[in-house]
């Protein structure tokens, strides 16, 4: 059966500082077609960039009828989509402790996009372990950070 394979990565240089640079990259593969996406931002976080990569990848899909398999090295995104998000929705976008969900708007967007897909799976992949498309997504995220750094 045909499926869309997506590898995503996000990163941030100076993650907790006031003058950081973030980037995200995504590689989408379907049959013999490959599409690469990337972008960057200033004053962001690693988690925001990881979420942004997944969101931007899903936004580019032109169908909801082909199964989608995400491969992401971010436990934050994988755990969020595979276990936490349904509880957050039930609790009005609050955590188990009652605190507001961090990056709520991004989580809401990702959850909405994912729920429109007929079949979608979020899989954890080890980063920097030689998985070709994951390494490419990482390079795209770094390319985005380089471009943002040059323009700041």
Backbone as CSV, one residue per row, in Angstrom:
resi,resn,N_x,N_y,N_z,CA_x,CA_y,CA_z,C_x,C_y,C_z
1,UNK,0.840,-1.187,0.000,0.000,0.000,0.000,0.882,1.246,0.000
2,UNK,0.483,2.233,-0.753,1.202,3.501,-0.775,1.032,4.222,0.555
3,UNK,2.065,4.955,0.924,1.988,5.788,2.113,2.899,6.990,1.942
4,UNK,2.610,8.022,2.693,3.449,9.202,2.733,4.354,9.053,3.949
5,UNK,5.650,9.179,3.717,6.629,9.115,4.800,7.142,10.529,5.032
6,UNK,7.139,10.949,6.292,7.616,12.289,6.638,8.657,12.172,7.744
7,UNK,9.805,12.774,7.498,10.841,12.926,8.515,10.920,14.413,8.849
8,UNK,10.875,14.721,10.145,10.908,16.110,10.595,11.987,16.296,11.644
9,UNK,12.502,17.516,11.698,13.436,17.865,12.763,13.360,19.360,13.011
10,UNK,13.633,19.734,14.228,13.701,21.127,14.602,14.863,21.324,15.543
11,UNK,15.376,22.518,15.584,16.489,22.801,16.470,16.536,24.272,16.817
12,UNK,17.376,24.577,17.795,17.503,25.949,18.246,18.904,26.147,18.795
13,UNK,19.575,27.148,18.318,20.896,27.516,18.837,20.698,28.592,19.889
14,UNK,21.173,28.315,21.102,20.930,29.238,22.205,19.510,29.100,22.709
15,UNK,19.059,27.857,22.892,17.657,27.523,23.144,16.991,28.380,24.212
16,UNK,17.653,28.674,25.285,16.999,29.410,26.375,17.459,30.857,26.482
17,UNK,18.146,31.368,25.470,18.610,32.749,25.541,17.614,33.697,24.877
18,UNK,17.852,34.984,25.033,16.971,35.986,24.440,17.262,36.213,22.958
19,UNK,18.407,35.800,22.501,18.768,36.035,21.092,19.144,34.712,20.433
20,UNK,18.187,33.827,20.349,18.467,32.522,19.760,17.941,32.460,18.328
21,UNK,18.377,31.426,17.642,17.968,31.193,16.262,17.478,29.760,16.165
22,UNK,16.297,29.588,15.602,15.738,28.251,15.451,15.508,27.916,14.000
23,UNK,15.445,26.618,13.727,15.157,26.159,12.378,14.434,24.832,12.407
24,UNK,13.742,24.556,11.339,13.037,23.282,11.208,13.210,22.784,9.775
25,UNK,13.131,21.473,9.637,13.223,20.868,8.317,12.294,19.671,8.235
26,UNK,11.813,19.404,7.043,10.938,18.249,6.821,11.226,17.673,5.442
27,UNK,11.220,16.364,5.384,11.377,15.647,4.123,10.158,14.750,3.965
28,UNK,9.417,14.963,2.882,8.225,14.171,2.599,8.531,13.262,1.417
29,UNK,8.150,12.008,1.550,8.404,11.034,0.494,7.109,10.297,0.171
30,UNK,6.786,10.250,-1.120,5.612,9.516,-1.585,5.953,8.896,-2.936
31,UNK,5.874,7.583,-2.998,6.262,6.837,-4.188,7.675,7.273,-4.578
32,UNK,7.865,7.833,-5.754,9.224,8.251,-6.139,9.407,9.765,-6.057
33,UNK,8.539,10.439,-5.306,8.616,11.895,-5.158,9.159,12.262,-3.776
34,UNK,10.046,13.248,-3.748,10.595,13.774,-2.496,10.347,15.274,-2.482
35,UNK,9.887,15.783,-1.343,9.704,17.227,-1.181,10.415,17.622,0.105
36,UNK,11.169,18.705,0.039,11.889,19.204,1.204,11.353,20.582,1.583
37,UNK,11.203,20.799,2.868,10.715,22.065,3.408,11.623,22.493,4.547
38,UNK,11.802,23.781,4.721,12.541,24.263,5.878,12.219,25.731,6.126
39,UNK,12.477,26.159,7.348,12.254,27.541,7.712,12.890,27.817,9.056
40,UNK,12.946,29.070,9.421,13.584,29.423,10.678,12.914,30.604,11.340
41,UNK,13.359,30.888,12.547,12.801,31.983,13.337,13.819,32.411,14.379
42,UNK,13.644,33.612,14.889,14.451,34.078,16.009,13.596,34.063,17.264
43,UNK,14.274,34.079,18.406,13.597,34.107,19.710,12.534,33.019,19.806
44,UNK,12.966,31.790,19.650,12.070,30.638,19.661,12.657,29.570,20.583
45,UNK,12.109,28.376,20.517,12.637,27.252,21.302,12.740,26.014,20.417
46,UNK,13.492,25.058,20.883,13.617,23.789,20.189,12.245,23.135,20.022
47,UNK,11.441,23.120,21.071,10.127,22.479,21.002,9.212,23.157,19.984
48,UNK,9.269,24.471,19.917,8.462,25.186,18.923,8.886,24.797,17.519
49,UNK,10.190,24.678,17.298,10.677,24.307,15.971,10.300,22.868,15.615
50,UNK,10.338,21.966,16.580,9.926,20.573,16.339,8.450,20.522,15.945
51,UNK,7.612,21.237,16.669,6.182,21.278,16.346,5.935,21.927,14.993
52,UNK,6.660,22.998,14.717,6.492,23.709,13.454,6.835,22.809,12.267
53,UNK,7.876,22.008,12.402,8.249,21.092,11.317,7.100,20.140,10.990
54,UNK,6.503,19.556,12.010,5.392,18.622,11.792,4.174,19.340,11.199
55,UNK,3.883,20.533,11.695,2.737,21.297,11.190,2.934,21.646,9.724
56,UNK,4.090,22.197,9.394,4.345,22.608,8.004,4.303,21.415,7.053
57,UNK,4.787,20.275,7.503,4.738,19.079,6.660,3.287,18.685,6.383
58,UNK,2.464,18.648,7.413,1.057,18.272,7.218,0.305,19.300,6.384
59,UNK,0.660,20.568,6.529,-0.019,21.607,5.753,0.210,21.447,4.245
60,UNK,1.286,20.809,3.862,1.583,20.668,2.426,0.851,19.504,1.774
61,UNK,0.293,18.605,2.580,-0.365,17.431,2.003,-1.624,17.836,1.253
62,UNK,-1.806,17.203,0.107,-2.959,17.516,-0.743,-4.043,16.452,-0.656
63,UNK,-3.835,15.464,0.192,-4.814,14.394,0.352,-4.876,13.979,1.810
64,UNK,-5.982,13.414,2.188,-6.112,12.833,3.528,-6.383,11.337,3.437
65,UNK,-6.353,10.798,2.221,-6.711,9.396,2.002,-5.523,8.445,1.928
66,UNK,-4.297,8.971,2.006,-3.108,8.133,1.951,-2.522,8.067,3.361
67,UNK,-2.228,6.887,3.875,-1.653,6.785,5.223,-0.369,7.604,5.340
68,UNK,-0.207,8.248,6.496,0.960,9.085,6.766,1.731,8.471,7.927
69,UNK,3.036,8.302,7.719,3.937,7.834,8.773,4.972,8.919,9.035
70,UNK,4.912,9.515,10.232,5.895,10.500,10.664,7.035,9.782,11.370
71,UNK,8.239,10.243,11.144,9.415,9.790,11.872,10.102,11.038,12.404
72,UNK,10.132,11.154,13.723,10.607,12.365,14.383,11.518,11.961,15.536
73,UNK,12.623,12.691,15.697,13.518,12.369,16.812,13.149,13.114,18.091
74,UNK,12.011,13.790,18.079,11.538,14.537,19.241,10.535,13.712,20.047
75,UNK,10.950,13.276,21.232,10.024,12.566,22.122,8.858,13.483,22.495
76,UNK,9.118,14.771,22.585,8.086,15.759,22.909,6.915,15.674,21.925
77,UNK,7.214,15.677,20.631,6.153,15.620,19.619,5.517,14.237,19.576
78,UNK,6.319,13.200,19.579,5.784,11.836,19.486,4.909,11.513,20.694
79,UNK,5.406,11.778,21.900,4.593,11.517,23.099,3.350,12.385,23.128
80,UNK,3.513,13.638,22.716,2.362,14.538,22.696,1.252,14.019,21.808
81,UNK,1.613,13.599,20.607,0.587,13.149,19.663,0.085,11.740,19.966
82,UNK,0.929,10.890,20.512,0.523,9.503,20.780,-0.147,9.313,22.123
83,UNK,0.109,10.188,23.102,-0.526,9.980,24.388,-1.103,11.193,25.072
84,UNK,-0.448,12.315,25.028,-0.889,13.447,25.841,-2.056,14.220,25.248
85,UNK,-2.103,14.372,23.937,-3.033,15.325,23.324,-4.505,15.023,23.626
86,UNK,-4.885,13.778,23.641,-6.295,13.455,23.911,-6.705,13.869,25.320
87,UNK,-5.817,13.687,26.284,-6.095,14.145,27.644,-6.179,15.656,27.735
88,UNK,-5.281,16.334,27.009,-5.320,17.801,27.001,-6.644,18.314,26.443
89,UNK,-7.099,17.691,25.370,-8.369,18.114,24.769,-9.502,17.942,25.775
90,UNK,-9.550,16.781,26.438,-10.608,16.512,27.416,-10.575,17.494,28.579
91,UNK,-9.365,17.957,28.926,-9.201,18.862,30.071,-9.180,20.327,29.647
92,UNK,-9.609,20.628,28.427,-9.619,22.013,27.973,-8.228,22.581,27.761
93,UNK,-7.332,21.755,27.229,-5.944,22.132,26.947,-5.186,22.500,28.227
94,UNK,-5.403,21.643,29.217,-4.651,21.736,30.470,-3.964,20.402,30.721
95,UNK,-2.851,20.472,31.420,-2.093,19.262,31.739,-2.759,18.519,32.889
96,UNK,-2.205,17.369,33.220,-2.741,16.577,34.337,-2.713,17.374,35.642
97,UNK,-1.739,18.273,35.788,-1.652,19.089,37.004,-2.565,20.315,36.959
98,UNK,-3.216,20.533,35.820,-4.117,21.668,35.677,-3.475,22.903,35.069
99,UNK,-2.193,22.822,34.788,-1.498,23.966,34.177,-1.846,24.050,32.689
100,UNK,-1.807,25.250,32.133,-2.039,25.368,30.688,-0.953,24.627,29.908
101,UNK,-1.335,24.027,28.804,-0.384,23.327,27.940,0.540,24.363,27.306
102,UNK,1.843,24.128,27.391,2.806,25.015,26.733,2.710,24.821,25.226
103,UNK,2.841,25.889,24.493,2.756,25.874,23.023,1.378,25.405,22.545
104,UNK,0.374,25.766,23.302,-0.994,25.312,23.064,-1.462,25.536,21.630
105,UNK,-1.230,26.719,21.084,-1.723,27.015,19.736,-1.098,26.078,18.707
106,UNK,0.190,25.779,18.875,0.854,24.856,17.949,0.309,23.435,18.112
107,UNK,0.128,23.005,19.349,-0.438,21.675,19.584,-1.847,21.574,18.993
108,UNK,-2.633,22.629,19.169,-4.000,22.618,18.631,-3.965,22.498,17.103
109,UNK,-3.064,23.231,16.473,-2.955,23.186,15.008,-2.506,21.802,14.546
110,UNK,-1.493,21.246,15.198,-1.002,19.921,14.818,-2.081,18.864,15.021
111,UNK,-2.769,18.930,16.136,-3.846,17.972,16.417,-4.953,18.084,15.369
112,UNK,-5.321,19.302,15.010,-6.355,19.514,14.005,-5.933,18.933,12.651
113,UNK,-4.720,19.232,12.225,-4.230,18.715,10.937,-4.151,17.189,10.942
114,UNK,-3.651,16.628,12.041,-3.519,15.166,12.135,-4.887,14.492,12.137
115,UNK,-5.867,15.108,12.789,-7.200,14.495,12.874,-7.912,14.469,11.531
116,UNK,-7.462,15.265,10.578,-8.061,15.263,9.247,-7.540,14.132,8.372
117,UNK,-6.467,13.492,8.804,-5.899,12.385,8.044,-6.638,11.092,8.367
118,UNK,-6.883,10.300,7.342,-7.570,9.024,7.541,-6.724,8.079,8.393
119,UNK,-5.413,8.114,8.178,-4.505,7.256,8.928,-3.189,7.998,9.120
120,UNK,-2.766,8.134,10.385,-1.510,8.829,10.675,-0.857,8.195,11.891
121,UNK,0.460,8.022,11.793,1.223,7.464,12.914,2.438,8.345,13.172
122,UNK,2.735,8.555,14.436,3.910,9.304,14.849,4.893,8.325,15.472
123,UNK,6.065,8.214,14.862,7.079,7.248,15.274,8.331,7.968,15.752
124,UNK,8.920,7.478,16.828,10.169,8.033,17.344,11.330,7.387,16.613
125,UNK,12.265,8.212,16.165,13.485,7.736,15.526,14.655,8.353,16.283
126,UNK,15.737,7.595,16.436,16.916,8.132,17.109,17.589,9.151,16.198
127,UNK,17.838,10.314,16.742,18.519,11.345,15.978,20.000,11.038,15.832
128,UNK,20.568,11.459,14.735,22.009,11.331,14.478,22.487,9.882,14.545
129,UNK,21.686,8.990,13.990,22.041,7.571,13.944,22.086,7.046,12.513
130,UNK,22.309,7.927,11.557,22.519,7.499,10.183,21.272,7.193,9.378
131,UNK,20.086,7.539,9.886,18.862,7.358,9.107,18.830,8.500,8.086
132,UNK,18.952,8.148,6.818,19.212,9.133,5.756,18.222,10.302,5.751
133,UNK,16.926,10.031,5.751,15.962,11.132,5.668,15.901,11.939,6.961
134,UNK,16.163,11.305,8.094,16.228,12.046,9.348,17.447,12.966,9.361
135,UNK,18.560,12.467,8.861,19.764,13.296,8.765,19.526,14.470,7.821
136,UNK,18.793,14.227,6.728,18.497,15.297,5.785,17.602,16.358,6.437
137,UNK,16.594,15.936,7.205,15.731,16.892,7.907,16.559,17.739,8.876
138,UNK,17.512,17.121,9.550,18.400,17.845,10.457,19.239,18.869,9.690
139,UNK,19.779,18.485,8.538,20.570,19.418,7.734,19.711,20.601,7.254
140,UNK,18.459,20.319,6.899,17.560,21.394,6.478,17.297,22.372,7.626
141,UNK,17.092,21.842,8.827,16.883,22.704,9.997,18.112,23.574,10.245
142,UNK,19.294,22.988,10.111,20.530,23.756,10.294,20.724,24.778,9.184
143,UNK,20.354,24.429,7.978,20.415,25.375,6.865,19.524,26.585,7.157
144,UNK,18.336,26.310,7.670,17.411,27.402,8.018,18.008,28.291,9.096
145,UNK,18.623,27.686,10.119,19.243,28.485,11.178,20.379,29.339,10.616
146,UNK,21.175,28.762,9.720,22.263,29.534,9.082,21.714,30.730,8.327
147,UNK,20.634,30.518,7.581,20.037,31.618,6.804,19.475,32.704,7.709
148,UNK,18.801,32.299,8.781,18.262,33.283,9.718,19.405,34.065,10.374
149,UNK,20.470,33.375,10.754,21.610,34.036,11.391,22.229,35.083,10.474
150,UNK,22.309,34.799,9.206,22.888,35.751,8.248,22.003,36.989,8.075
151,UNK,20.720,36.834,8.306,19.781,37.940,8.072,19.405,38.714,9.331
152,UNK,19.994,38.359,10.450,19.669,39.050,11.720,20.595,40.228,11.923
